[in-house]
Amino acid sequence: MSAPNELTAAQRDDLRTVAAMIIPASDEYKVPSADDPAIQADMLATLGRDTAQVTQALDHLARLAGRPLAELDAARRDEVAREFRATGGGPAATLVRVVLQCYYRDDRVLRSLGLEPRAPFPKGHVLEEGDWSLLDPVKARPAKLRRAP
């Protein structure tokens, strides 16, 4: 049995499988799929507080599939994925978020987007000036918290 913060071998296989379904490789942009070993290692190393939700999502996928998702053919995987999107709820959303956050912090993916693969500080990243009037409805709401002295 695995430790509470670790996935079983079958769950890791299913995570790799579903990650590749969410983000396939692109020859055009020269980027790997989300099942790339480095991206998968990042996912497993940084699951942290999301472990329980991701485990629930992977277990739900396996239940829908009737066996590990990784063992299904592509057509059946697609059927299971459609049902999972409809019934997965919060755990499914967490699983997708984990896949996306780890994928989009991979150096190869950042380079393909024209971004320098580095931490945002100390150099920072330049953001385009936005329309601050979009915040007016929020500012107009009554205060919900008391002001600090």
C-alpha positions in Angstrom: 0.0 0.0 0.0 1.2 3.5 -0.8 1.8 6.3 1.7 -1.0 8.9 1.9 0.8 11.4 -0.2 1.8 8.9 -3.0 -0.1 7.4 -5.9 -0.2 3.7 -6.6 1.5 2.4 -9.7 -1.9 2.0 -11.4 -2.8 5.6 -10.5 0.5 6.9 -11.8 -0.1 5.0 -15.1 -3.6 6.5 -15.3 -2.3 10.0 -14.5 0.2 9.7 -17.3 -2.5 8.4 -19.7 -5.0 11.2 -18.8 -2.3 13.9 -18.9 -1.5 12.8 -22.5 -5.2 13.0 -23.4 -5.4 16.5 -21.9 -2.3 17.9 -23.6 -0.9 15.8 -26.5 2.5 16.4 -28.0 2.8 18.9 -30.9 5.3 18.5 -33.7 4.3 22.0 -35.0 5.3 23.7 -31.7 8.0 21.2 -30.8 6.5 20.5 -27.3 6.1 17.2 -25.5 2.7 15.9 -24.3 1.9 16.1 -20.6 2.9 12.5 -20.2 6.5 13.5 -20.7 8.7 11.9 -17.9 10.0 15.3 -16.7 6.5 16.8 -16.5 5.2 13.7 -14.8 8.0 13.8 -12.3 7.1 17.4 -11.5 3.4 16.5 -11.1 4.2 13.7 -8.6 6.8 15.8 -6.7 4.4 18.7 -6.3 1.0 17.2 -5.7 1.1 18.1 -2.0 -2.4 19.2 -0.8 -4.0 18.1 -4.1 -3.1 14.5 -3.6 -6.4 13.5 -2.1 -8.4 15.2 -4.9 -6.2 13.8 -7.7 -6.5 10.3 -6.1 -10.3 10.6 -6.0 -10.3 11.7 -9.7 -8.1 8.8 -10.8 -10.1 6.3 -8.8 -13.3 7.7 -10.4 -11.7 7.3 -13.9 -10.7 3.7 -13.1 -14.3 3.0 -11.9 -15.8 4.4 -15.1 -13.3 2.4 -17.2 -13.9 -0.8 -15.2 -10.1 -1.2 -15.0 -7.1 1.1 -15.2 -7.6 3.7 -17.9 -4.1 3.0 -19.2 -5.3 -0.5 -20.2 -8.1 0.7 -22.5 -7.9 1.3 -26.3 -8.1 4.9 -27.5 -11.8 4.8 -28.5 -12.8 3.5 -25.0 -10.6 6.0 -23.3 -12.4 8.8 -25.1 -15.8 7.5 -24.0 -14.6 7.3 -20.4 -13.1 10.8 -20.6 -16.5 12.2 -21.8 -18.3 10.6 -18.9 -15.5 11.7 -16.5 -15.9 15.4 -17.6 -19.6 15.1 -17.0 -19.4 13.4 -13.6 -15.9 14.2 -12.2 -16.8 17.4 -10.3 -14.2 19.1 -8.1 -11.6 16.2 -8.2 -11.7 16.2 -12.0 -11.1 20.0 -12.0 -8.2 19.6 -9.6 -6.7 16.9 -11.8 -6.9 19.1 -14.9 -5.4 22.0 -13.0 -2.5 20.0 -11.7 -1.7 18.7 -15.3 -1.9 22.3 -16.7 0.2 24.0 -14.0 3.0 21.4 -14.3 2.9 21.4 -18.1 3.0 25.2 -18.5 6.0 25.6 -16.1 8.1 23.2 -18.2 11.1 25.0 -19.8 10.4 23.5 -23.3 6.8 24.7 -23.1 7.8 28.2 -21.9 10.3 28.5 -24.8 7.7 27.5 -27.3 5.5 30.3 -26.0 8.3 32.8 -26.5 8.9 33.1 -22.7 12.2 33.0 -20.9 12.2 29.9 -18.6 13.0 31.6 -15.4 11.4 32.6 -12.1 9.3 35.7 -12.3 11.5 37.5 -9.7 13.8 39.4 -9.5 13.3 40.5 -13.1 9.5 40.4 -13.1 7.3 40.0 -16.1 5.7 42.9 -17.9 1.9 43.0 -18.0 0.0 45.1 -20.5 -1.9 48.0 -19.0 -5.5 46.9 -18.5 -8.9 48.6 -18.2 -9.1 49.4 -14.5 -12.7 50.4 -14.8 -13.5 46.7 -14.9 -13.0 46.7 -11.2 -15.6 49.4 -10.5 -18.5 47.0 -9.8 -16.3 45.2 -7.3 -15.3 48.5 -5.6 -18.9 49.6 -5.5 -19.9 46.5 -3.4 -20.4 47.1 0.4 -17.4 46.1 2.5 -17.7 42.6 3.9 -14.7 42.7 6.3 -14.1 45.3 9.0 -11.2 47.6 8.5 -8.0 47.2 10.4 -7.3 49.9 13.0 
